[in-house]
């Protein structure tokens, strides 16, 4: 094989992998954006973070 053929083969493969990685990355970033919106909207509305809520439940059970 010539160098040109090798380069073309790897070039095509890397583009395919790159597109797949971009797809996964966009899904993950979209998930993270939704999660941040949910958490931040709860805090703005006066919600209690989960760790503090659990602590209150444990304290109430002990009393």
MOURVEN-V730440 format. One record per residue. N is the residue number from 0. PSI is psi in radians with two decimals (* if undefined). Layout:
BEGIN
n/psi
N/PSI
N/PSI
END
This chain:
BEGIN
n/psi
0/2.57
1/2.88
2/-0.63
3/-0.76
4/-0.77
5/-0.78
6/-0.75
7/-0.71
8/-0.86
9/-0.61
10/-0.79
11/-0.75
12/-0.77
13/-0.58
14/-0.72
15/-0.82
16/-0.73
17/-0.74
18/-0.71
19/-0.77
20/-0.69
21/-0.68
22/-0.82
23/-0.75
24/-0.70
25/-0.61
26/-0.74
27/-0.73
28/-0.61
29/-0.72
30/-0.76
31/-0.71
32/-0.75
33/-0.74
34/-0.76
35/-0.74
36/-0.73
37/-0.81
38/-0.79
39/-0.62
40/-0.58
41/-0.72
42/-0.65
43/-0.64
44/0.04
45/0.28
46/2.82
47/2.27
48/2.64
49/-0.78
50/-0.74
51/-0.66
52/-0.75
53/-0.68
54/-0.71
55/-0.71
56/-0.73
57/-0.79
58/-0.73
59/-0.64
60/-0.57
61/-0.65
62/*
END
